[in-house]
Amino acid sequence: MDNQKQIILNERLPKVMWQLAWPAVVAMVLYGMNNFLDGIFVGHLINNTALAAVGVAYPLAQFAQGFGSLIGTGIGSAISIWIGANEKEKLEKAFGTVNYLTLLFSILITVPCYIFAEKLVYMMGGRGEILALGTEYFRATILGSFFWIHGLALNMIIRAEGRMKTAAWMIAAGLAVDLALKPVFIHTFGWGVAGAAWATNISMVIYTLLGIWYYAGGRSSFKTRFWSLKRDASILKETISLGMPGFIMMVMIVIQNIVVFNALARYGNEMDITFFTAVNRFYILLNTPLWGLMRALQPVSGMNYGAGNYGRSIGAYRMFSFTGLAILLPFWLFVMCYPSGVMSVMIPGMVFSAEQLMDFRIYMSVLLALPFVFMAMVWFPSIEDAKPATVISILRQMVFYIPVLIVIPQFFGVRSIYTASAIIDWIVFGMVIYAVRKSGNRLTMMKKERPLAVQTD
C-alpha cells in the first residue's frame, strides 16, 4: 500500500493535516496570486480604467477555471475514495474520461466565447473604454482555455493523491513564469491588458506540461493510462456528480458578478467599478489559504470515508475548518484595522472616503465564516453526499444573491451591494452548519452499523 495512503488513514489527524495542508495552502496562495498580480500590474503599469476593465472581464475567464474545477474536483474526490477502497481498475481508467472532458469543454467554451467576447463583456457591465479593454483581455485569456482546464484538473488530481508538495512546486513554477513575463508583456512590449492575459496563459502552459510530465512519466501513486481518450460512462457520471457543486458555485459566481457589475455601471460610475474590483481581489486573495485547506481535506476525508473511517472523516472537517479560522483571523484583523493602506496597494494615489472604507469592512466581515463553508463544499462530495453542497450553492446565488442585488441597489445605491453580500453569506453559513450536522449524524449512524473496513494491499 502507498505510504501516503497509510499516513492519511492511520496517522494522528493533526500530523496528517500539517503534512498535507501547508504545501496545499502555499500552492493555492501562489495560484491565487495570478489574479491578484493582474490587478497590481495593470493598476500600476497602465491605469485605473484598465484595472476596472480587467475586473469586469475576469469573471468570464473563470468559466475555464470552472470546467477545470468540475473535472478536478469530481475525479479527485472519486480518486481519493478509490485509493481508500483499493479500486485499482477504476484508477487505471480515470484519465480516459479526464482527457475526453478536457477536450470537449475546451472546444465548447473557446470558440463561442472568442466570437461573442464583446457582447459578453458588455453583458458584464462594460461600457466605453472599459468595454474595449475588457474585450481585449478576455479574448486573449480565452485562447488559453485548454491549458487552464487541463492544468487545473491535473494539479487537483495530484492533490487528491495527497501529493501536496508536488502540486505546490508545479504551481510555483507557473507563478514564477507569470511574474517574469507580466511586466515585460504589459510595459516593455506595450501589449497592455492583453499582455497580462498572455503572461498568465504561458504560465498555465508550463503548469499543464508539468502535470503531464508527472502522470505520463509514471510518477503517480497509482497505475494509469494517461494518454487514453476513452471515456468510461460510470466514471464520467461520478466525475460530473461529485464535481458539480463546485462548478455550479463557479457559474453562480460569474452570474453574481454580472449582476454586481451591471448594478455598478447603472447606479455608480467608473470609480465605483474600480473600487469594487480592488475590494473583490483582496477578498479573493484572503480566501486562497482556504482553497489550499480544501484540497488537503479532500484526500483525508475521501480516503477515510472509502476505508470506512467515518468518524475520522467528520473529525477532519472540524479540524480543517477551525485551522482555516485560525489562519484567517490575523489577516482579517489587519485589513479591518488598516483598510486604506491595504486598498492603496491596488489603487495608488486614491483618497478613500469614510463610506468606502466602511463598505470594505462590511464586505470583509464574512471572512471568518468562510472556513466552515469552504470545507463543507469539498467535504460533502468526498463522502458521496454532494447534494447539500449543490443545493446550498444554488440557493445562495439564485434565491438570495441575484434577486437581492437586482432590487436593492435601485433603492439604496451601490453601497447596498456590500451590505447585502455580507448578510447573505452569514445566512449561508447557518445553512452549511445545519447541513454538516445532518450529514455528520448520518455518518455516525453508519459507523455504528458497519465495522471499520480491513485495509489490504
C-alpha positions, 0 to 999 in steps of 0.5 A: 500500500502507498505510504501516503495512503497509510499516513492519511488513514492511520496517522494522528489527524493533526500530523496528517493535516500539517503534512498535507495542508501547508504545501496545499495552502502555499500552492493555492496562495501562489495560484491565487496570486495570478489574479491578484498580480493582474490587478497590481500590474495593470493598476500600476503599469497602465491605469485605473480604467484598465484595472476596472476593465480587467475586473469586469472581464475576469469573471468570464475567464473563470468559466475555464477555471470552472470546467477545470474545477468540475473535472478536478474536483469530481475525479479527485474526490472519486480518486481519493475514495478509490485509493481508500477502497483499493479500486485499482481498475477504476484508477487505471481508467480515470484519465480516459474520461479526464482527457475526453472532458478536457477536450470537449469543454475546451472546444465548447467554451473557446470558440463561442466565447472568442466570437461573442467576447464583446457582447459578453463583456458588455453583458458584464457591465462594460461600457466605453473604454472599459468595454474595449479593454475588457474585450481585449483581455478576455479574448486573449485569456480565452485562447488559453482555455485548454491549458487552464482546464487541463492544468487545473484538473491535473494539479487537483488530481495530484492533490487528491493523491495527497501529493501536496508538495508536488502540486505546490512546486508545479504551481510555483513554477507557473507563478514564477513564469507569470511574474517574469513575463507580466511586466515585460508583456504589459510595459516593455512590449506595450501589449497592455491588458492583453499582455497580462492575459498572455503572461498568465496563459504561458504560465498555465502552459508550463503548469499543464506540461508539468502535470503531464510530465508527472502522470505520463512519466509514471510518477503517480501513486497509482497505475494509469493510462494517461494518454487514453481518450476513452471515456468510461460512462460510470466514471464520467457520471461520478466525475460530473456528480461529485464535481458539480457543486463546485462548478455550479458555485463557479457559474453562480459566481460569474452570474453574481458578478454580472449582476454586481457589475451591471448594478455598478455601471447603472447606479455608480460610475467608473470609480465605483467599478474600480473600487469594487474590483480592488475590494473583490481581489483582496477578498479573493486573495484572503480566501486562497489559504482556504482553497489550499485547506480544501484540497488537503481535506479532500484526500483525508476525508475521501480516503477515510470515508472509502476505508470506512473511517467515518468518524475520522472523516467528520473529525477532519472537517472540524479540524480543517475548518477551525485551522482555516479560522485560525489562519484567517483571523490575523489577516482579517484583523489587519485589513479591518484595522488598516483598510486604506493602506491595504486598498492603496496597494491596488489603487495608488494615489486614491483618497478613500472616503469614510463610506468606502472604507466602511463598505470594505469592512462590511464586505470583509466581515464574512471572512471568518465564516468562510472556513466552515463553508469552504470545507463543507463544499469539498467535504460533502462530495468526498463522502458521496453526499454532494447534494447539500453542497449543490443545493446550498450553492444554488440557493445562495446565488439564485434565491438570495444573491441575484434577486437581492442585488437586482432590487436593492441597489435601485433603492439604496445605491451601490453601497447596498451591494456590500451590505447585502453580500455580507448578510447573505453569506452569514445566512449561508453559513447557518445553512452549511452548519445545519447541513454538516450536522445532518450529514455528520449524524448520518455518518455516525449512524453508519459507523455504528452499523458497519465495522471499520473496513480491513485495509489490504494491499 
